[in-house]
Amino acid sequence: MDTKLQKITVNFWFDMNAEEAVEFYTSVFKNSKVMRTTYYSGAGKEINGIDAGKVMTIEFQIEGQDFLALNGGPAFQYNEAISFIINCESQEEVDYYWNKLTEGGDEKAQVCGWLKDRFGISWQVVPVELNDMLVDAETEKMERVTNALLQMKKLDLNALRQAYEG
């Protein structure tokens, strides 16, 4: 089997719910697909405690980016030090991803466009227009946008535009 792998692939470690996570992510992101699934063989069961026949990994793709979901057990947890940025073209797109990814997620982790989904993965849902606002040469505009941004959970593009214009 000649499968070309992308140079760097993100590996998600799940507590035996990789199938549920992949199903969720591929339902949220329309340009996505499941590519290949591997199964535990029973080798190493004395170390990992996982029975033969259980799903080990699922290779999947979102927006052309390859990911691997591993059913590894409860040994490791995620934190906000790593997050995935979703660059959105409109407020409707921000609303869509925010609403989907916050379902069952950690409400305390929602700040400045960041959220933590129900699997513990951190995301930043950001309108692309914000990037231009934050690099504007006029410091006052950038500061107004930053101050508005710091007051938000889900980013509000109209409010950010108003802050930018003053």
N, CA, C and O of each residue as an XYZ file, in Angstrom:
664
protein
N       0.848     -1.176      0.000
C       0.000      0.000      0.000
C       0.891      1.235      0.000
O       1.695      1.433      0.911
N       0.740      2.062     -1.029
C       1.572      3.247     -1.177
C       0.759      4.478     -0.802
O       0.079      5.066     -1.642
N       0.835      4.859      0.467
C       0.091      6.011      0.961
C       1.067      7.130      1.260
O       1.990      6.953      2.056
N       0.876      8.284      0.630
C       1.747      9.427      0.874
C       1.289     10.134      2.142
O       0.150     10.590      2.240
N       2.198     10.216      3.113
C       1.890     10.890      4.372
C       2.341     12.339      4.312
O       3.373     12.660      3.723
N       1.561     13.197      4.923
C       1.995     14.584      5.020
C       3.176     14.628      5.983
O       3.278     13.769      6.859
N       4.052     15.583      5.848
C       5.299     15.637      6.608
C       5.066     15.669      8.117
O       5.745     14.968      8.867
N       4.119     16.471      8.555
C       3.800     16.578      9.981
C       2.308     16.320     10.149
O       1.483     16.932      9.472
N       1.974     15.416     11.050
C       0.577     15.074     11.316
C       0.282     15.278     12.791
O       1.055     14.857     13.651
N      -0.829     15.920     13.076
C      -1.267     16.120     14.454
C      -1.815     14.805     14.987
O      -2.633     14.158     14.333
N      -1.365     14.408     16.176
C      -1.824     13.191     16.826
C      -2.632     13.571     18.065
O      -2.118     14.216     18.979
N      -3.899     13.164     18.086
C      -4.759     13.367     19.248
C      -4.779     12.083     20.066
O      -5.037     11.010     19.522
N      -4.514     12.176     21.344
C      -4.588     11.031     22.259
C      -5.941     11.098     22.952
O      -6.233     12.067     23.653
N      -6.761     10.086     22.763
C      -8.088     10.050     23.377
C      -8.178      8.938     24.411
O      -7.458      7.942     24.348
N      -9.073      9.134     25.357
C      -9.318      8.148     26.399
C     -10.369      7.151     25.907
O     -11.478      7.082     26.436
N      -9.997      6.389     24.892
C     -10.829      5.332     24.312
C     -12.134      5.836     23.697
O     -13.107      5.089     23.604
N     -12.155      7.110     23.277
C     -13.335      7.628     22.588
C     -12.953      8.298     21.265
O     -13.598      9.255     20.837
N     -11.896      7.783     20.621
C     -11.439      8.339     19.349
C     -12.517      8.271     18.275
O     -12.675      9.213     17.499
N     -13.261      7.167     18.220
C     -14.317      7.034     17.203
C     -15.352      8.134     17.355
O     -15.765      8.743     16.369
N     -15.771      8.392     18.587
C     -16.759      9.442     18.848
C     -16.205     10.813     18.447
O     -16.911     11.620     17.842
N     -14.946     11.068     18.787
C     -14.327     12.354     18.465
C     -14.217     12.547     16.955
O     -14.562     13.612     16.443
N     -13.749     11.549     16.253
C     -13.607     11.663     14.797
C     -14.968     11.853     14.140
O     -15.106     12.656     13.217
N     -15.956     11.131     14.602
C     -17.314     11.305     14.065
C     -17.792     12.740     14.290
O     -18.394     13.346     13.403
N     -17.522     13.277     15.478
C     -17.917     14.649     15.789
C     -17.193     15.648     14.884
O     -17.839     16.486     14.254
N     -15.866     15.571     14.813
C     -15.105     16.544     14.023
C     -15.446     16.476     12.539
O     -15.539     17.511     11.878
N     -15.634     15.270     12.008
C     -15.971     15.169     10.589
C     -17.404     15.605     10.302
O     -17.747     15.857      9.147
N     -18.252     15.701     11.336
C     -19.595     16.257     11.145
C     -19.579     17.782     11.223
O     -20.377     18.445     10.561
N     -18.680     18.338     12.023
C     -18.590     19.797     12.174
C     -17.943     20.431     10.945
O     -18.432     21.436     10.429
N     -16.852     19.846     10.485
C     -16.119     20.391      9.347
C     -16.569     19.650      8.092
O     -16.314     18.455      7.938
N     -17.239     20.369      7.202
C     -17.855     19.744      6.027
C     -16.816     19.166      5.073
O     -17.071     18.138      4.446
N     -15.664     19.794      4.949
C     -14.606     19.303      4.066
C     -13.715     18.366      4.879
O     -12.599     18.722      5.254
N     -14.223     17.169      5.142
C     -13.489     16.222      5.977
C     -13.785     14.795      5.542
O     -14.773     14.524      4.861
N     -12.899     13.885      5.955
C     -13.121     12.480      5.634
C     -12.287     11.600      6.557
O     -11.240     12.005      7.062
N     -12.783     10.389      6.758
C     -12.043      9.366      7.487
C     -11.281      8.567      6.440
O     -11.833      8.185      5.409
N     -10.008      8.321      6.717
C      -9.187      7.661      5.711
C      -8.860      6.210      6.046
O      -9.053      5.328      5.209
N      -8.372      5.949      7.247
C      -7.937      4.594      7.566
C      -8.044      4.361      9.065
O      -7.816      5.271      9.862
N      -8.391      3.138      9.440
C      -8.520      2.754     10.845
C      -7.632      1.543     11.100
O      -7.585      0.616     10.292
N      -6.924      1.558     12.237
C      -6.136      0.392     12.652
C      -6.710     -0.125     13.969
O      -7.416      0.590     14.680
N      -6.393     -1.379     14.276
C      -6.959     -2.037     15.452
C      -5.851     -2.645     16.300
O      -4.823     -3.083     15.783
N      -6.075     -2.663     17.598
C      -5.133     -3.327     18.502
C      -5.139     -4.830     18.203
O      -6.183     -5.420     17.928
N      -3.954     -5.429     18.264
C      -3.815     -6.855     17.946
C      -3.795     -7.738     19.186
O      -3.922     -8.959     19.089
N      -3.638     -7.130     20.332
C      -3.474     -7.895     21.568
C      -2.033     -7.874     22.044
O      -1.761     -8.081     23.227
N      -1.103     -7.622     21.118
C       0.301     -7.485     21.512
C       0.434     -6.264     22.407
O      -0.090     -5.201     22.076
N       1.119     -6.394     23.526
C       1.308     -5.289     24.454
C       0.172     -5.096     25.436
O       0.171     -4.133     26.204
N      -0.802     -6.005     25.421
C      -1.944     -5.855     26.328
C      -1.501     -5.782     27.787
O      -2.138     -5.104     28.592
N      -0.423     -6.468     28.132
C       0.064     -6.422     29.515
C       0.567     -5.027     29.887
O       0.664     -4.700     31.070
N       0.886     -4.208     28.890
C       1.348     -2.839     29.138
C       0.190     -1.846     29.028
O      -0.009     -1.008     29.908
N      -0.569     -1.951     27.934
C      -1.619     -0.949     27.696
C      -3.002     -1.373     28.186
O      -3.887     -0.527     28.316
N      -3.204     -2.631     28.456
C      -4.482     -3.114     28.965
C      -5.611     -3.092     27.955
O      -6.778     -3.205     28.331
N      -5.285     -2.947     26.677
C      -6.328     -2.807     25.659
C      -6.472     -4.120     24.885
O      -5.492     -4.681     24.396
N      -7.705     -4.592     24.786
C      -8.010     -5.865     24.140
C      -7.829     -5.811     22.631
O      -7.991     -4.761     22.009
N      -7.493     -6.942     22.059
C      -7.425     -7.099     20.605
C      -8.780     -6.765     19.995
O      -9.828     -7.073     20.562
N      -8.736     -6.134     18.839
C      -9.961     -5.780     18.123
C     -10.471     -4.387     18.393
O     -11.300     -3.884     17.635
N      -9.998     -3.735     19.463
C     -10.407     -2.349     19.744
C      -9.711     -1.418     18.752
O      -8.586     -1.680     18.326
N     -10.384     -0.337     18.391
C      -9.783      0.642     17.486
C      -8.545      1.232     18.150
O      -8.601      1.678     19.296
N      -7.416      1.233     17.420
C      -6.189      1.843     17.920
C      -6.066      3.269     17.368
O      -5.944      4.224     18.135
N      -6.099      3.412     16.031
C      -5.963      4.740     15.436
C      -6.975      4.936     14.325
O      -7.443      3.985     13.698
N      -7.296      6.199     14.103
C      -8.127      6.582     12.968
C      -7.439      7.761     12.296
O      -7.219      8.802     12.915
N      -7.109      7.589     11.042
C      -6.553      8.695     10.253
C      -7.728      9.426      9.621
O      -8.600      8.807      9.011
N      -7.746     10.747      9.771
C      -8.815     11.530      9.184
C      -8.274     12.859      8.715
O      -7.163     13.257      9.067
N      -9.072     13.540      7.916
C      -8.632     14.794      7.314
C      -9.719     15.840      7.485
O     -10.905     15.566      7.303
N      -9.287     17.055      7.840
C     -10.175     18.210      7.934
C      -9.546     19.332      7.119
O      -8.405     19.722      7.365
N     -10.289     19.844      6.154
C      -9.815     20.963      5.328
C      -8.409     20.703      4.767
O      -7.576     21.608      4.723
N      -8.161     19.483      4.349
C      -6.879     19.135      3.740
C      -5.765     18.827      4.725
O      -4.675     18.434      4.311
N      -6.013     18.995      6.016
C      -5.022     18.736      7.071
C      -5.239     17.328      7.618
O      -6.350     16.978      8.017
N      -4.174     16.518      7.637
C      -4.275     15.165      8.180
C      -4.150     15.171      9.696
O      -3.362     15.924     10.269
N      -4.943     14.319     10.333
C      -4.917     14.124     11.775
C      -4.920     12.630     12.054
O      -5.334     11.834     11.212
N      -4.462     12.259     13.225
C      -4.534     10.885     13.676
C      -5.143     10.886     15.072
O      -4.689     11.614     15.954
N      -6.166     10.071     15.268
C      -6.795      9.925     16.583
C      -6.367      8.578     17.146
O      -6.541      7.547     16.496
N      -5.815      8.585     18.339
C      -5.321      7.384     18.994
C      -6.153      7.085     20.231
O      -6.346      7.957     21.078
N      -6.638      5.876     20.337
C      -7.283      5.417     21.567
C      -6.171      4.959     22.503
O      -5.752      3.802     22.457
N      -5.699      5.855     23.342
C      -4.556      5.548     24.193
C      -4.879      5.335     25.651
O      -4.021      4.887     26.413
N      -6.095      5.645     26.060
C      -6.455      5.512     27.466
C      -6.344      6.827     28.213
O      -6.115      7.868     27.598
N      -6.503      6.797     29.536
C      -6.619      8.021     30.340
C      -5.289      8.652     30.785
O      -5.302      9.583     31.590
N      -4.172      8.181     30.293
C      -2.873      8.627     30.815
C      -2.586     10.113     30.603
O      -1.930     10.731     31.442
N      -3.058     10.699     29.507
C      -2.712     12.087     29.191
C      -3.956     12.926     28.949
O      -4.961     12.433     28.436
N      -3.880     14.205     29.324
C      -4.968     15.158     29.135
C      -4.451     16.343     28.327
O      -3.250     16.611     28.304
N      -5.353     17.041     27.674
C      -5.004     18.231     26.896
C      -4.990     19.461     27.791
O      -5.580     19.475     28.872
N      -4.295     20.504     27.309
C      -4.399     21.814     27.945
C      -4.363     22.886     26.863
O      -4.178     22.583     25.685
N      -4.540     24.121     27.264
C      -4.654     25.229     26.321
C      -3.339     25.643     25.687
O      -3.328     26.541     24.845
N      -2.219     25.014     26.067
C      -0.930     25.386     25.487
C      -0.895     25.123     23.978
O      -0.129     25.755     23.251
N      -1.715     24.200     23.520
C      -1.854     23.924     22.089
C      -3.309     24.147     21.724
O      -4.209     23.655     22.405
N      -3.541     24.890     20.646
C      -4.909     25.089     20.177
C      -4.905     25.128     18.660
O      -3.864     25.306     18.027
N      -6.078     24.960     18.097
C      -6.253     24.995     16.651
C      -7.045     26.237     16.297
O      -8.112     26.484     16.861
N      -6.524     27.020     15.363
C      -7.171     28.259     14.937
C      -8.037     27.963     13.720
O      -7.584     27.360     12.747
N      -9.284     28.395     13.793
C     -10.196     28.299     12.647
C     -10.360     29.717     12.122
O     -10.982     30.556     12.774
N      -9.810     29.984     10.957
C      -9.909     31.300     10.326
C     -11.233     31.391      9.583
O     -11.482     30.648      8.634
N     -12.088     32.324     10.035
C     -13.454     32.433      9.518
C     -13.609     33.690      8.669
O     -13.075     34.751      8.996
N     -14.346     33.549      7.578
C     -14.545     34.654      6.643
C     -15.698     35.580      7.029
O     -15.806     36.682      6.492
N     -16.565     35.146      7.955
C     -17.752     35.941      8.298
C     -18.192     35.648      9.726
O     -17.725     34.696     10.352
N     -19.093     36.477     10.228
C     -19.661     36.234     11.558
C     -20.483     34.952     11.551
O     -20.513     34.225     12.544
N     -21.147     34.673     10.437
C     -21.929     33.440     10.335
C     -21.034     32.215     10.513
O     -21.414     31.248     11.173
N     -19.853     32.267      9.921
C     -18.911     31.154     10.056
C     -18.382     31.067     11.482
O     -18.244     29.966     12.016
N     -18.081     32.203     12.112
C     -17.673     32.221     13.522
C     -18.764     31.578     14.370
O     -18.488     30.706     15.193
N     -20.009     32.016     14.163
C     -21.138     31.486     14.934
C     -21.282     29.979     14.742
O     -21.493     29.247     15.708
N     -21.169     29.516     13.504
C     -21.321     28.089     13.215
C     -20.306     27.260     13.999
O     -20.681     26.345     14.732
N     -19.028     27.579     13.844
C     -17.989     26.778     14.514
C     -18.057     26.924     16.033
O     -17.881     25.950     16.765
N     -18.310     28.134     16.499
C     -18.408     28.351     17.946
C     -19.545     27.505     18.532
O     -19.361     26.800     19.524
N     -20.699     27.587     17.912
C     -21.862     26.857     18.425
C     -21.642     25.346     18.388
O     -21.991     24.655     19.345
N     -21.080     24.829     17.322
C     -20.838     23.383     17.205
C     -19.794     22.914     18.210
O     -19.998     21.914     18.899
N     -18.688     23.626     18.295
C     -17.569     23.157     19.117
C     -17.760     23.387     20.613
O     -17.123     22.714     21.423
N     -18.628     24.326     20.994
C     -18.864     24.548     22.425
C     -19.892     23.581     23.000
O     -20.017     23.490     24.221
N     -20.637     22.853     22.159
C     -21.637     21.904     22.649
C     -20.967     20.873     23.560
O     -20.166     20.060     23.098
N     -21.295     20.911     24.845
C     -20.729     19.966     25.797
C     -19.312     20.299     26.233
O     -18.685     19.521     26.952
N     -18.803     21.444     25.805
C     -17.437     21.839     26.153
C     -17.356     22.528     27.500
O     -18.350     22.641     28.217
N     -16.167     22.986     27.832
C     -15.880     23.632     29.104
C     -16.178     25.130     29.010
O     -15.414     25.878     28.401
N     -17.284     25.565     29.610
C     -17.673     26.978     29.544
C     -16.646     27.906     30.183
O     -16.513     29.057     29.769
N     -15.918     27.418     31.189
C     -14.907     28.253     31.852
C     -13.717     28.537     30.940
O     -12.943     29.459     31.201
N     -13.565     27.761     29.884
C     -12.433     27.926     28.970
C     -12.774     28.823     27.782
O     -11.995     28.908     26.832
N     -13.929     29.494     27.823
C     -14.357     30.342     26.721
C     -13.970     31.793     26.994
O     -14.555     32.467     27.841
N     -12.968     32.248     26.250
C     -12.490     33.609     26.432
C     -11.761     34.070     25.168
O     -10.959     33.330     24.599
N     -12.048     35.293     24.739
C     -11.339     35.936     23.623
C     -11.301     35.075     22.358
O     -10.291     35.053     21.654
N     -12.390     34.371     22.069
C     -12.440     33.549     20.874
C     -11.914     32.140     21.071
O     -11.956     31.330     20.145
N     -11.413     31.830     22.280
C     -10.919     30.485     22.590
C     -12.045     29.676     23.195
O     -12.921     30.217     23.870
N     -12.017     28.371     22.949
C     -12.966     27.471     23.573
C     -12.306     26.111     23.738
O     -11.310     25.797     23.086
N     -12.875     25.331     24.608
C     -12.434     23.954     24.791
C     -13.640     23.066     24.508
O     -14.685     23.216     25.143
N     -13.501     22.138     23.552
C     -14.630     21.285     23.178
C     -14.829     20.150     24.181
O     -14.093     20.044     25.161
N     -15.812     19.318     23.933
C     -16.166     18.253     24.877
C     -15.102     17.175     25.017
O     -15.172     16.353     25.931
N     -14.124     17.169     24.127
C     -13.018     16.211     24.224
C     -11.780     16.835     24.872
O     -10.763     16.166     25.052
N     -11.876     18.120     25.219
C     -10.767     18.805     25.861
C      -9.813     19.500     24.905
O      -8.790     20.032     25.336
N     -10.129     19.505     23.613
C      -9.291     20.160     22.598
C      -9.614     21.652     22.593
O     -10.782     22.042     22.627
N      -8.573     22.481     22.549
C      -8.747     23.938     22.510
C      -8.744     24.442     21.067
O      -7.935     24.025     20.239
N      -9.667     25.341     20.802
C      -9.836     25.949     19.481
C      -9.893     27.459     19.635
O     -10.322     27.969     20.670
N      -9.464     28.167     18.611
C      -9.659     29.605     18.508
C     -10.479     29.848     17.253
O     -10.055     29.499     16.152
N     -11.654     30.447     17.419
C     -12.547     30.721     16.297
C     -12.431     32.218     16.012
O     -12.925     33.048     16.774
N     -11.767     32.546     14.899
C     -11.315     33.920     14.669
C     -11.724     34.415     13.280
O     -11.476     33.739     12.282
N     -12.354     35.602     13.215
C     -12.599     36.190     11.897
C     -11.264     36.676     11.305
O     -10.489     37.343     11.992
N     -10.999     36.347     10.047
C      -9.716     36.714      9.435
C      -9.501     38.226      9.433
O      -8.364     38.696      9.466
N     -10.569     38.965      9.393
C     -10.484     40.431      9.406
C      -9.777     40.955     10.663
O      -9.140     42.008     10.629
N      -9.892     40.225     11.752
C      -9.250     40.629     13.002
C      -7.734     40.724     12.852
O      -7.109     41.604     13.444
N      -7.144     39.834     12.073
C      -5.689     39.853     11.888
C      -5.211     41.187     11.335
O      -4.201     41.725     11.789
N      -5.940     41.728     10.348
C      -5.562     43.027      9.787
C      -5.736     44.145     10.803
O      -4.926     45.070     10.859
N      -6.785     44.063     11.603
C      -7.013     45.094     12.625
C      -5.881     45.128     13.645
O      -5.482     46.198     14.103
N      -5.368     43.961     13.996
C      -4.342     43.894     15.050
C      -2.942     44.259     14.579
O      -2.034     44.413     15.395
N      -2.761     44.399     13.281
C      -1.435     44.815     12.784
C      -1.473     46.214     12.187
O      -0.524     46.634     11.525
N      -2.559     46.933     12.415
C      -2.682     48.295     11.900
C      -1.594     49.179     12.505
O      -1.275     49.071     13.689
N      -1.041     50.039     11.686
C       0.031     50.941     12.143
C      -0.478     51.971     13.146
O       0.307     52.527     13.914
N      -1.774     52.228     13.146
C      -2.338     53.178     14.101
C      -2.567     52.462     15.426
O      -3.503     51.675     15.565
N      -1.714     52.738     16.384
C      -1.734     52.068     17.681
C      -3.076     52.202     18.378
O      -3.541     51.253     19.008
N      -3.707     53.368     18.276
C      -4.993     53.583     18.945
C      -6.056     52.614     18.457
O      -6.843     52.107     19.256
N      -6.090     52.349     17.153
C      -7.058     51.406     16.591
C      -6.802     50.003     17.148
O      -7.724     49.320     17.593
N      -5.561     49.600     17.114
C      -5.183     48.274     17.590
C      -5.522     48.122     19.067
O      -6.005     47.069     19.484
N      -5.279     49.151     19.857
C      -5.584     49.090     21.292
C      -7.084     49.008     21.534
O      -7.522     48.269     22.415
N      -7.882     49.753     20.768
C      -9.341     49.684     20.927
C      -9.855     48.280     20.592
O     -10.707     47.736     21.294
N      -9.330     47.713     19.523
C      -9.740     46.353     19.128
C      -9.335     45.357     20.209
O     -10.123     44.488     20.582
N      -8.119     45.481     20.706
C      -7.640     44.564     21.741
C      -8.494     44.671     22.991
O      -8.857     43.649     23.574
N      -8.824     45.880     23.415
C      -9.669     46.064     24.599
C     -11.058     45.453     24.390
O     -11.612     44.851     25.309
N     -11.620     45.604     23.193
C     -12.926     45.003     22.900
C     -12.815     43.482     22.910
O     -13.663     42.794     23.478
N     -11.781     42.973     22.288
C     -11.538     41.528     22.206
C     -11.441     40.893     23.591
O     -11.962     39.801     23.818
N     -10.777     41.576     24.505
C     -10.572     41.033     25.849
C     -11.865     40.914     26.651
O     -11.898     40.220     27.667
N     -12.926     41.582     26.210
C     -14.219     41.529     26.897
C     -15.133     40.423     26.362
O     -16.203     40.178     26.918
N     -14.711     39.761     25.289
C     -15.586     38.817     24.594
C     -15.269     37.362     24.939
O     -14.143     37.020     25.300
N     -16.278     36.532     24.819
C     -16.083     35.073     24.778
C     -16.011     34.719     23.299
O     -14.922     34.555     22.749
N     -17.187     34.598     22.646
C     -17.219     34.402     21.195
C     -16.953     35.769     20.555
O     -17.501     36.780     20.994
N     -16.126     35.792     19.535
C     -15.784     37.057     18.897
C     -16.959     37.572     18.072
O     -17.622     36.826     17.352
N     -17.191     38.884     18.207
C     -18.273     39.583     17.524
C     -17.630     40.534     16.520
O     -17.095     41.580     16.889
N     -17.690     40.157     15.256
C     -17.008     40.921     14.212
C     -17.518     42.353     14.115
O     -16.723     43.272     13.919
N     -18.833     42.568     14.249
C     -19.361     43.940     14.180
C     -18.829     44.791     15.329
O     -18.458     45.946     15.119
N     -18.788     44.240     16.534
C     -18.257     44.988     17.683
C     -16.770     45.262     17.504
O     -16.291     46.329     17.888
N     -16.040     44.327     16.934
C     -14.610     44.550     16.669
C     -14.422     45.636     15.615
O     -13.521     46.467     15.730
N     -15.269     45.631     14.590
C     -15.203     46.689     13.567
C     -15.496     48.054     14.178
O     -14.815     49.033     13.874
N     -16.516     48.118     15.044
C     -16.860     49.388     15.696
C     -15.696     49.891     16.543
O     -15.374     51.079     16.514
N     -15.073     49.007     17.286
C     -13.920     49.392     18.109
C     -12.784     49.879     17.214
O     -12.113     50.857     17.542
N     -12.571     49.217     16.111
C     -11.504     49.572     15.175
C     -11.727     50.983     14.608
O     -10.797     51.784     14.512
N     -12.975     51.262     14.237
C     -13.295     52.570     13.649
C     -13.355     53.670     14.701
O     -13.214     54.848     14.373
N     -13.566     53.297     15.971
C     -13.590     54.282     17.043
C     -14.930     54.907     17.190
O     -15.119     55.764     18.053
